[in-house]
Amino acid sequence: MKEDEFPPAEMSQPETAKPVIIHAEHCIGCNTCVDVCPQDVFLPNPSAGEPPVVAYPQECWHDGVCVEQCPSQGAIELKHPLMQRVRWKRKETGEHFRL
């Protein structure tokens, strides 16, 4: 990150604007996620073997089909909206847990 860059590029969009993150170092460019996504969030990359483009992130239903069907473990990360995340509190200790 450049010191004169404000706001930092990684903070420029809220988390809800990026529900799906593709990790290029794990992605094999098979485009399975493009084929299985019911909302067409992804577009195939014009360069063969490259990760697909997350073209319409606001259309994501957070159903996880892309993560489940991906043959490369860890290539796709799905971030659920805050209100859909699981949270609980242990009564004995007061510890909070969140997935």
C-alpha distances in whole Angstrom, upper triangle without the diagonal:
4,6,9,7,10,10,7,8,9,11,13,16,18,19,22,21,19,23,22,19,20,19,19,20,23,24,27,27,31,30,32,30,31,35,35,33,35,33,32,28,27,28,29,26,28,27,29,28,24,23,25,23,23,24,26,24,26,29,29,32,30,33,31,33,30,29,33,34,31,32,29,28,25,24,24,23,24,23,26,27,27,31,31,30,33,33,36,37,39,42,43,40,38,35,33,32,30,29
4,5,5,9,10,8,9,12,13,14,17,20,21,25,23,22,25,25,23,24,22,22,23,26,27,30,30,34,33,35,33,34,37,38,36,38,36,34,31,30,30,31,28,30,29,31,30,27,26,27,25,25,26,28,27,28,32,31,34,33,36,34,36,33,33,36,37,34,36,32,32,28,27,27,26,28,27,30,29,30,33,34,33,36,36,39,40,42,45,46,43,41,38,36,35,33,32
4,6,8,10,9,11,13,14,15,19,21,23,26,24,24,27,28,25,26,25,26,26,29,31,34,34,37,36,39,36,37,40,41,38,41,38,37,33,33,33,34,32,33,32,35,34,30,29,31,28,28,29,30,29,30,34,33,36,35,38,36,39,36,35,39,40,37,38,35,34,31,30,30,28,30,28,31,30,30,34,35,34,36,36,39,40,42,45,46,42,40,38,36,35,33,33
4,6,9,9,11,14,14,14,18,21,23,26,24,24,28,28,26,27,27,27,28,31,32,35,35,38,37,39,37,37,41,41,39,41,38,37,33,33,33,34,32,33,33,36,35,31,30,31,29,28,29,30,29,30,33,33,36,35,39,37,40,37,36,40,41,38,40,37,36,33,32,31,30,31,29,32,31,31,34,36,35,38,38,41,42,44,47,48,45,42,40,37,37,35,35
4,6,6,8,11,11,11,15,17,20,22,20,21,24,25,23,24,24,24,26,29,29,32,32,35,34,36,33,33,37,38,35,37,34,33,29,29,30,31,29,30,30,33,32,28,27,28,25,24,25,26,25,26,30,30,33,32,35,34,36,33,33,37,38,35,37,34,34,30,29,28,26,27,26,28,28,28,31,33,32,35,35,38,39,42,45,46,43,40,38,35,35,32,32
3,5,8,10,9,9,13,15,18,20,19,19,23,24,22,24,25,25,27,30,30,33,33,36,34,36,33,33,37,37,34,36,33,32,29,29,30,32,30,31,32,34,34,30,28,28,25,24,25,25,24,24,28,28,31,30,34,33,35,33,33,36,38,35,37,35,34,30,29,28,26,27,25,27,25,25,29,30,30,33,33,36,37,40,42,44,41,38,36,33,33,30,30
4,6,8,7,6,10,12,15,17,16,17,20,22,20,23,23,24,26,28,29,32,31,34,33,34,31,31,35,35,32,34,31,30,27,27,28,30,28,30,31,33,32,29,27,27,24,22,23,23,21,22,26,26,28,27,31,30,33,31,30,34,35,33,36,33,32,28,27,26,24,24,22,24,23,23,26,28,27,30,30,33,35,38,40,42,39,36,34,31,30,28,28
4,6,5,6,10,12,14,17,16,16,19,20,18,20,20,21,22,25,26,29,28,32,30,32,29,30,33,33,31,33,30,29,25,25,27,28,26,28,28,31,30,26,24,24,22,21,22,22,20,22,25,25,28,26,30,29,31,29,28,32,33,31,33,30,29,25,24,23,21,22,20,23,22,22,26,27,26,29,29,32,34,37,39,41,38,35,33,30,29,27,26
4,5,5,8,11,13,15,13,13,17,17,15,17,17,18,20,22,23,26,25,28,27,29,26,26,30,30,27,30,27,26,22,22,23,24,22,25,25,27,26,22,20,21,18,17,18,19,17,19,22,22,25,24,27,26,28,26,25,29,30,28,30,27,27,23,22,20,19,20,19,21,21,22,25,26,25,28,29,33,34,37,40,42,39,36,34,31,29,27,26
4,6,7,9,10,13,12,11,14,14,12,15,15,16,18,20,20,24,24,27,25,27,24,25,28,28,25,28,25,24,21,20,22,24,22,25,25,27,25,22,19,20,17,16,18,18,16,18,21,20,23,21,25,23,26,23,22,26,27,25,27,25,24,20,19,18,16,17,15,18,18,19,22,23,22,25,26,29,31,34,37,38,35,33,30,27,26,23,22
4,6,7,9,12,11,11,14,16,14,17,18,20,21,23,24,27,27,29,28,29,26,26,30,29,27,28,26,25,22,22,24,26,25,27,28,30,29,25,22,22,20,18,19,19,16,17,21,20,23,21,25,24,27,25,24,28,29,27,30,27,26,22,22,20,17,18,15,18,17,17,20,22,21,24,24,28,29,32,35,37,34,31,29,26,25,22,22
4,7,10,12,10,11,14,16,15,18,19,20,23,24,24,28,27,29,27,29,26,26,29,29,26,28,25,24,20,21,23,25,24,26,27,29,28,25,22,22,19,17,17,17,15,16,19,20,22,22,25,25,27,25,25,29,30,28,31,28,28,24,23,21,19,19,17,19,17,18,21,23,23,26,27,30,32,35,38,40,37,34,32,29,28,25,24
4,6,8,6,8,11,13,13,16,18,20,22,23,23,26,25,27,25,26,23,23,26,26,23,24,21,21,17,18,20,23,22,25,26,28,27,24,21,20,17,14,15,14,12,12,16,16,19,18,22,21,24,22,22,26,27,26,28,27,26,22,21,19,17,16,14,15,14,15,18,19,20,23,24,28,30,33,36,38,36,33,31,27,26,23,22
4,5,5,7,10,13,13,17,18,21,23,24,24,27,26,28,26,27,23,24,27,26,22,24,21,21,18,19,22,24,24,27,28,30,29,25,22,21,19,15,16,15,12,12,15,15,17,16,20,20,23,21,21,25,26,25,28,27,26,22,21,18,16,14,12,13,11,12,15,16,16,20,21,24,27,30,33,35,33,30,27,24,23,19,19
4,5,5,7,10,11,14,16,19,21,21,21,25,24,26,24,24,21,22,25,23,20,21,19,20,16,18,21,23,23,26,27,29,27,24,21,20,17,14,16,14,11,11,14,13,15,13,17,17,20,18,18,21,23,22,25,24,22,19,18,15,12,11,8,9,8,9,13,13,13,17,18,22,24,27,30,32,30,28,25,21,20,16,15
4,5,6,9,11,15,18,20,23,23,22,26,25,26,23,23,20,20,23,21,18,19,16,17,14,16,19,22,23,26,28,29,28,25,21,19,17,14,14,12,9,8,11,10,12,11,15,15,18,17,17,21,22,22,25,24,23,20,19,16,13,11,8,8,6,8,11,12,13,16,18,22,25,28,31,33,32,29,26,23,21,17,16
4,6,9,11,14,17,19,22,22,21,24,23,24,22,22,19,19,22,21,17,18,15,16,12,14,17,20,20,23,25,26,26,22,19,17,14,11,11,10,6,6,10,10,12,12,16,16,19,17,18,21,23,22,25,24,23,20,19,16,14,12,10,11,10,12,15,15,16,20,22,26,28,32,34,37,35,32,30,26,24,21,19
4,6,7,10,13,15,18,18,17,21,20,21,19,19,16,16,20,19,16,17,15,15,11,12,15,18,18,21,22,24,22,19,16,14,12,9,11,10,6,8,11,9,12,11,14,14,16,15,15,18,20,18,22,20,20,16,15,12,10,9,8,10,10,13,15,15,15,19,21,25,28,31,34,36,34,32,29,25,23,19,18
4,7,10,13,16,19,18,17,20,19,20,18,18,14,15,18,16,13,15,13,14,10,12,15,18,19,22,23,24,23,20,16,15,13,10,12,10,6,8,9,7,9,7,11,10,13,12,12,15,17,16,20,19,18,15,14,10,8,6,5,7,8,11,13,12,13,16,19,23,26,29,32,34,33,30,27,24,21,17,15
4,7,10,13,15,14,13,16,16,17,14,14,11,12,15,14,12,14,13,12,9,10,13,15,16,19,20,21,19,16,12,11,10,7,10,10,7,10,11,8,10,8,11,9,11,9,9,13,14,13,16,15,15,12,10,7,6,5,6,9,11,14,16,15,15,18,21,25,28,30,34,36,34,32,29,26,23,19,16
4,6,9,12,12,11,14,14,16,14,15,12,14,17,16,14,17,16,15,12,11,14,15,15,18,19,19,17,14,11,11,10,8,12,12,10,13,14,12,14,12,14,12,14,11,10,14,15,13,16,14,13,10,8,6,5,7,8,11,14,16,19,18,17,20,22,26,29,31,35,37,35,33,29,26,23,20,17
4,6,9,8,7,11,10,13,12,13,10,12,15,15,14,17,17,15,12,10,12,13,12,16,16,16,14,11,7,8,9,8,12,13,12,15,16,14,16,14,16,13,14,10,10,14,14,11,13,11,11,9,6,5,6,9,11,15,17,20,22,21,20,23,25,29,31,34,37,39,37,35,32,29,26,23,20
4,6,6,6,10,11,13,13,15,13,15,18,18,17,21,20,19,16,14,15,15,14,17,16,16,14,11,8,10,11,12,15,17,15,19,20,17,20,17,19,16,16,13,12,15,15,12,13,10,10,7,5,6,8,11,13,17,19,22,25,23,22,24,26,29,32,34,38,39,37,35,32,29,26,23,20
4,5,5,8,9,12,13,14,14,15,18,19,18,22,22,19,17,14,15,14,12,15,13,13,10,8,6,9,11,12,16,18,17,21,22,20,22,20,21,18,19,15,14,17,17,13,14,11,12,10,7,9,11,14,17,20,23,25,28,26,25,28,30,33,36,38,41,43,40,39,35,33,30,27,24
4,6,8,10,13,15,16,16,18,21,21,21,25,25,23,20,18,18,17,15,18,16,15,12,10,9,13,15,16,19,22,20,24,25,23,25,22,23,20,20,17,15,18,18,14,14,10,11,9,8,11,13,16,19,22,25,27,30,28,27,28,31,33,36,37,41,42,40,39,35,33,30,27,24
4,6,9,11,13,14,14,16,18,19,19,23,23,21,19,17,18,16,15,18,16,15,12,11,9,12,15,16,19,21,20,24,24,21,23,21,21,17,17,14,12,15,14,11,10,6,7,6,5,8,11,15,17,21,24,26,29,26,25,27,29,32,34,36,40,41,39,38,34,32,28,26,23
4,6,8,9,11,11,13,15,16,16,20,20,18,16,14,14,13,12,15,13,12,9,8,6,9,12,13,17,19,18,22,22,19,21,19,20,16,16,12,11,14,13,9,9,6,9,8,5,8,11,14,17,21,24,26,29,26,25,27,30,33,36,38,41,43,41,40,36,34,30,27,24
4,6,8,10,11,13,15,16,17,21,22,19,18,15,15,12,12,14,12,10,6,7,7,10,13,15,18,21,21,24,24,22,24,22,22,18,17,14,14,15,13,10,9,7,10,11,8,11,15,17,21,24,27,30,32,29,29,31,33,36,39,41,44,46,44,43,40,37,33,31,27
4,6,8,10,10,12,14,15,19,19,16,16,12,11,9,8,11,9,7,4,5,5,7,10,13,16,18,19,22,22,20,22,21,21,18,17,13,14,16,13,10,10,10,13,13,10,12,15,17,21,24,26,29,32,29,29,31,34,37,40,42,46,47,46,45,41,38,35,32,28
4,6,8,9,10,12,14,17,18,16,16,12,12,9,10,12,12,9,7,8,8,9,12,14,17,19,19,23,22,20,22,21,20,17,15,12,13,14,11,9,8,9,13,14,11,12,16,18,22,24,27,30,32,29,29,31,34,37,41,42,46,48,46,45,42,39,35,32,29
4,5,5,7,9,10,14,15,12,12,9,9,6,8,11,12,10,9,9,8,6,10,12,14,16,16,20,18,17,19,18,17,15,13,10,12,13,10,9,10,11,14,15,11,12,15,16,20,22,25,28,30,27,27,30,33,36,40,42,45,47,46,44,41,38,34,31,28
4,5,5,6,9,12,14,12,12,10,11,10,12,15,15,13,12,12,10,9,12,13,15,17,17,20,18,16,17,16,15,13,10,8,10,10,7,6,8,10,13,14,11,11,15,15,19,21,24,27,28,25,26,28,31,34,38,40,43,45,44,43,39,36,33,30,26
4,5,5,6,10,11,9,9,7,9,9,12,15,16,15,13,13,10,8,10,10,13,13,13,16,14,12,14,13,12,10,8,5,8,9,7,6,10,11,13,13,10,9,12,12,16,17,20,23,25,22,23,25,28,31,35,37,40,43,41,40,37,34,30,27,23
4,6,6,9,10,7,8,5,6,7,10,13,14,14,13,12,10,7,9,9,11,12,13,16,13,12,14,15,14,13,10,8,11,13,10,10,13,14,16,16,13,12,15,15,18,19,21,25,26,24,25,27,31,34,38,40,43,46,45,43,40,36,33,30,26
4,6,8,10,8,10,9,9,9,13,15,17,15,15,15,13,11,13,13,14,15,16,18,15,14,15,16,14,13,10,9,12,13,10,11,13,15,17,18,16,14,17,17,20,21,23,27,28,25,26,29,32,35,39,41,44,47,46,44,41,38,35,31,28
4,6,9,8,10,10,12,12,16,18,20,18,18,17,15,13,14,14,15,15,15,17,14,12,13,13,11,10,7,6,10,10,8,9,12,15,16,17,15,13,15,15,18,18,21,25,25,22,23,25,29,32,36,38,41,43,43,41,38,35,32,28,25
4,5,5,7,7,10,12,15,18,20,19,19,18,15,12,13,11,12,11,12,13,10,9,9,10,9,9,7,6,10,11,10,11,14,16,17,17,15,12,14,13,15,16,18,22,22,20,21,23,27,30,34,36,40,42,41,39,37,33,30,27,23
4,6,8,10,12,15,18,21,23,22,22,21,18,15,15,14,14,12,13,13,10,9,9,11,9,10,8,9,13,13,12,14,18,20,21,21,19,16,17,15,17,17,18,22,22,19,22,24,28,31,35,37,40,43,42,40,38,34,31,28,25
4,6,8,11,14,17,20,22,22,22,21,18,15,14,12,11,9,10,10,6,7,7,10,10,12,11,11,14,15,15,16,20,21,22,21,19,16,17,15,16,16,17,21,21,19,21,24,27,31,35,37,40,43,42,40,37,34,31,27,25
4,5,7,10,13,16,19,19,19,18,15,11,11,9,8,7,9,11,8,8,10,12,13,13,12,11,14,16,15,15,19,20,21,20,18,15,17,15,17,18,19,23,23,21,23,26,30,33,37,40,43,45,44,42,39,36,33,29,26
4,7,10,13,16,18,19,18,16,13,10,9,6,6,5,6,8,6,6,9,11,12,12,12,10,13,15,15,15,18,19,20,18,16,13,14,12,14,15,16,20,21,19,21,24,27,31,35,37,40,43,42,39,37,33,30,27,24
4,7,9,12,14,15,15,13,10,6,6,5,5,7,8,11,10,10,13,13,14,13,12,10,13,15,14,13,16,16,18,17,14,12,14,13,15,17,19,22,24,22,23,26,29,33,36,39,42,45,43,41,38,35,32,28,25
4,6,9,12,12,13,11,9,6,5,7,6,9,11,14,13,13,16,17,18,17,15,13,16,18,16,15,18,18,20,19,16,14,17,17,19,21,22,26,28,26,27,30,33,37,40,43,46,48,47,45,42,38,35,32,29
4,6,8,9,10,9,8,5,6,9,10,12,14,17,16,16,19,19,20,18,17,14,16,18,16,14,16,16,19,19,15,15,17,18,21,23,25,29,30,28,29,32,35,39,42,45,48,50,49,47,43,40,37,33,30
4,5,7,8,6,6,5,6,10,10,14,15,19,19,18,22,22,22,20,19,16,18,20,18,16,17,17,20,19,15,15,18,19,22,24,26,30,32,30,31,33,36,40,43,45,49,51,49,47,44,41,38,34,31
4,6,9,8,10,9,9,13,13,16,19,22,21,22,25,25,26,24,23,19,22,24,21,19,20,20,23,22,19,19,22,23,26,28,30,33,35,34,34,37,40,44,47,49,53,55,53,51,48,45,42,38,35
4,6,6,9,9,11,14,15,19,21,24,24,24,27,27,27,25,24,20,22,24,22,19,19,19,22,21,18,19,22,24,26,29,31,34,36,35,35,38,41,44,47,49,53,55,53,51,48,45,42,38,35
4,6,9,10,12,16,17,20,22,25,25,24,27,26,27,24,22,19,21,22,20,17,17,17,20,20,17,18,22,24,26,29,32,35,37,35,35,38,41,44,47,49,53,54,53,51,48,45,41,38,35
4,7,9,12,15,17,21,21,25,25,23,26,25,25,22,21,17,18,20,17,14,14,13,16,17,13,15,19,21,24,27,30,33,35,33,33,35,38,41,44,46,50,51,50,48,45,42,39,36,32
4,6,9,12,15,18,18,22,22,21,24,23,24,21,20,16,17,20,17,14,15,13,16,16,12,14,17,19,22,25,27,30,33,31,31,33,36,39,42,44,48,49,47,46,42,40,36,33,30
4,7,9,12,15,15,19,19,18,20,19,20,17,17,13,14,17,15,12,13,12,14,13,9,10,13,15,18,21,24,26,29,27,27,29,32,36,39,41,44,46,44,43,39,36,33,30,26
4,7,9,12,12,16,16,15,18,17,18,16,15,12,13,16,14,12,14,13,16,15,11,11,13,15,17,20,22,25,28,26,26,29,32,35,38,41,44,46,45,43,40,36,33,30,27
4,6,9,10,14,14,13,17,17,18,17,16,13,15,18,17,15,17,16,18,17,13,12,14,15,17,19,21,24,26,25,25,28,31,35,38,41,44,46,44,42,39,36,33,29,26
4,6,6,10,10,10,14,14,15,14,15,12,14,17,16,15,18,17,18,16,13,11,12,12,14,16,17,20,23,21,22,25,28,32,35,38,41,43,42,39,36,33,30,26,24
4,6,9,9,10,14,15,17,17,17,14,17,20,19,18,21,21,22,20,17,15,15,15,16,18,18,22,24,23,24,27,30,34,37,40,43,46,44,42,39,35,33,29,26
4,6,6,7,11,13,15,15,16,14,17,19,19,19,22,22,23,21,18,15,16,14,15,16,16,19,21,20,22,25,28,32,35,38,41,44,42,40,37,34,31,27,25
4,5,6,9,10,13,13,14,13,15,18,18,18,21,21,21,19,16,13,13,11,11,12,12,16,17,17,18,22,25,28,31,35,38,40,39,36,33,30,27,24,21
4,6,9,10,13,15,16,15,17,20,21,21,24,24,24,22,20,16,15,13,12,12,11,15,16,16,18,21,24,28,31,34,37,40,38,36,33,30,27,24,22
4,6,9,11,13,14,14,16,18,19,19,23,23,24,22,20,16,16,13,13,13,13,17,17,16,18,22,25,29,32,35,38,41,40,37,35,31,29,25,23
4,6,8,9,11,11,13,15,16,16,20,20,20,19,17,13,13,10,10,10,11,14,15,13,16,19,22,26,29,32,35,38,37,34,32,28,26,22,19
4,5,8,10,11,13,14,16,17,21,21,21,19,19,15,14,10,11,9,10,14,13,11,14,17,20,24,27,30,33,36,35,33,30,27,24,21,18
4,6,8,9,10,12,14,15,19,19,18,16,16,12,11,7,8,6,8,12,12,9,11,14,17,21,25,27,30,33,32,30,27,24,21,17,15
4,6,8,9,10,12,13,17,18,17,16,16,13,12,9,10,9,12,15,14,11,13,15,19,22,25,28,31,34,33,31,29,25,22,19,16
4,5,5,6,9,10,14,14,13,13,13,9,9,7,10,9,13,16,16,13,13,15,19,22,26,28,31,33,33,31,28,25,22,18,15
4,5,5,6,8,12,14,13,14,13,10,11,10,13,13,16,19,20,16,17,19,23,25,29,31,34,37,36,35,32,29,25,22,18
4,6,5,6,10,11,11,11,10,7,9,9,12,13,17,20,21,18,18,20,24,27,30,33,36,38,37,36,33,29,26,23,19
4,6,5,9,9,8,8,8,6,7,7,11,12,16,19,20,17,17,18,22,25,28,30,33,35,34,33,30,27,23,20,16
4,6,8,10,9,10,11,9,11,10,14,15,18,21,22,18,18,19,22,25,29,30,34,35,35,34,31,28,24,21,17
4,6,9,10,12,11,10,12,13,16,18,21,24,25,21,21,23,26,29,32,34,37,39,38,37,34,31,28,25,21
4,5,7,9,7,8,11,12,16,18,21,24,25,22,22,23,27,30,33,34,38,40,39,37,34,31,28,25,21
4,6,9,9,10,13,15,19,21,25,27,29,26,25,26,29,32,35,36,40,41,40,39,36,33,30,27,23
4,6,6,8,12,14,18,20,24,26,28,25,24,25,28,31,34,35,39,40,39,38,34,32,28,26,22
4,6,8,10,13,16,18,22,24,26,23,22,23,25,28,30,32,35,36,35,34,31,28,25,22,19
4,6,7,10,13,16,19,21,24,21,19,21,23,26,28,30,34,35,33,32,29,26,23,20,17
4,7,10,13,16,20,22,24,22,21,23,25,28,31,33,36,38,36,35,31,29,25,22,19
4,7,10,13,16,19,21,19,18,20,23,26,29,31,35,36,35,33,30,27,23,20,17
4,7,10,13,15,18,16,14,17,19,22,25,28,31,33,31,30,26,23,20,17,13
4,6,10,12,14,12,12,14,17,21,24,26,30,32,30,28,25,22,19,15,12
4,7,9,11,10,9,12,15,18,21,24,27,30,28,26,23,19,17,13,10
4,6,8,6,6,10,13,16,20,23,26,28,27,25,22,18,16,12,10
4,6,5,7,10,13,16,20,23,26,28,27,24,22,18,16,13,12
4,5,5,9,10,14,16,20,22,25,24,21,19,15,14,10,10
4,6,8,10,13,16,20,22,25,24,21,19,16,14,11,12
4,7,9,13,16,19,22,25,24,22,20,16,14,11,10
4,6,10,14,17,19,22,21,19,17,13,11,7,6
4,7,11,13,16,19,18,16,14,11,8,6,6
4,7,10,13,16,15,13,11,7,6,4,7
4,7,9,12,12,10,8,6,5,7,9
4,6,9,8,6,6,5,6,9,12
4,6,6,5,5,7,8,11,14
4,6,5,8,9,12,15,18
4,6,8,11,13,17,20
4,5,9,12,15,18
4,6,10,13,17
4,7,10,14
4,7,10
4,7
4
